[in-house]
Amino acid sequence: MSASRVDSLSPAPKNSSSPAPSGSAFSALGRLAGPAFFPLALIARVPLGMLTIGSITFVVSTTGSYTAGGIAAALVGVGSAIGSPLAGAISDARGQRGVLLALSLLHVIALALLLFFGFTEGAQFAQSDSTTATPWMTWLSALLAGATCAQVGPMSRSRWVGLTNGRTTQGRELNAALGYESTVDEITFALGPAIVGIVAALITPWMPLVISGIITAILVPAFAMHRTALAAPRREKGQVAAKWTMRQRVGVALASITMVGLGTIFGSTASGTLAFADEHGIASGGGLIYATLGTVSALTALSVVAWPASFPFTSRWLAAAIVLVPASLFLQFADNVVLVVIALACIGLPIGPILVTMFAFGNTVTPQGRLGFVMGLLASGITIGTSIGNSLAGYFADTYGYTASYQIALVAAFVILAAAIGAVLTSRHYSKAQRA
């Protein structure tokens, strides 16, 4: 299957059928989407980066319980993992605008419920050890908040697929767009918790959720109404999405496993590094040390645009996974700040290209009319994996120390390598079958 195939049953956008002008692939993105798109899509996804840490910060402040806050944060992740592919599937059939407008309204309502029940149930929970004081409605509101938070990243990627469709340098421009998207995701997932921490410390723990709601109410509708929404592939009225082939099912499954593995690495290295910093008496510097991984992966994601088109997605996937395993192994032996920083940087090197490759590969193996669903599914894999990594690493750090937390990242790296090998073997199998 061609790497340049675009999942769409609708006509290509008007500007996508023209040849690409001269200049870099990155400069072409500005002409395709318009300058306003970039700050809009960047800030509109900040609420997603704020939601998990904002929820746990608020619930802990009202209940006095890290367990209650941790459950709320976990339910945010569960809700996001459910809501992201569901929103993508609906946008495949109905378009993005209606979905995003509905999500912006529902998310603001969910945040209001989270604040209301967080205060009312939190006070009862803090004053009683009885199970009758369990903050069920607070947790349910956290689940709803996660499910309704607008998945700007996956929908933005779908728009880039439509915008670059049919252009002479589509592959380079799409790689540039996906590299940019991965970098922006890294920025917002670092920026979101930073905003929560600063605002909660300087003002009050509930204010970050209010700010998140304001951003959602204003900028998500603006993102929905931006002209690029019309470029996102969608089915025409009455058309049915193409059925899945076995090759497509296997490809999307392996890509999803890889995304869960990446999320697990993010979560386990984050928790492990915080525990490492605490054990070494520099607890406040844990986040800064961990930022090394995100910074390096964001930069290497941008490098993918320079990779030759003759380098197949499955081969890129395998090559990066081969680098990831020894880098994760090196982390197991890092026992001082310098070595941990170097190890995290080495892990970040292949992670950026893997992220870009997964979304590009997902585009090539997606049945027509299902691109939004697959993009949402892949994005939710990161969320699920991060929750797995955070929870397991937190337990291992408390029980056995930070080195045990880092072992989870190594296991995840081997899982990613196994998925990459499976993708290469699957590709070769079907290539031989086609030649036969």
Secondary structure, DSSP 8 states (H G I E B T S, - for coil): --TT----SS---GGGGS---SS-HHHHHHHHH-TTHHHHHHHHTHHHHHHHHHHHHHHHHHH--HHHHHHHHHHHHHHHHHHHHHHHHHHHHH-HHHHHHHHHHHHHHHHHHHHHHHHHHHHHHHH--SGGG--HHHHHHHHHHHHHS--HHHHHHHHHHHHHTT-TTHHHHHHHHHHHHHHHHHHHHHHHHHHHHHHHHHT-TTHHHHHHHHHHHHHHHHHHHSGGGGGS----TT-------HHHHHHHHHHHHHHHHHHHHHHHHHHHHHHHHHHTT-GGGHHHHHHHHHHHHHHHHHHGGGS-TTS-HHHHHHHHHHHHHHHHHHHTT--SHHHHHHHHHHHHHHHHHHHHHHHHHHHHTS-TT-HHHHHHHHHHHHHHHHHHHHHHHHHHHHHH-HHHHHHHHHHHHHHHHHHHHHHHHHHHHHHHHHH-
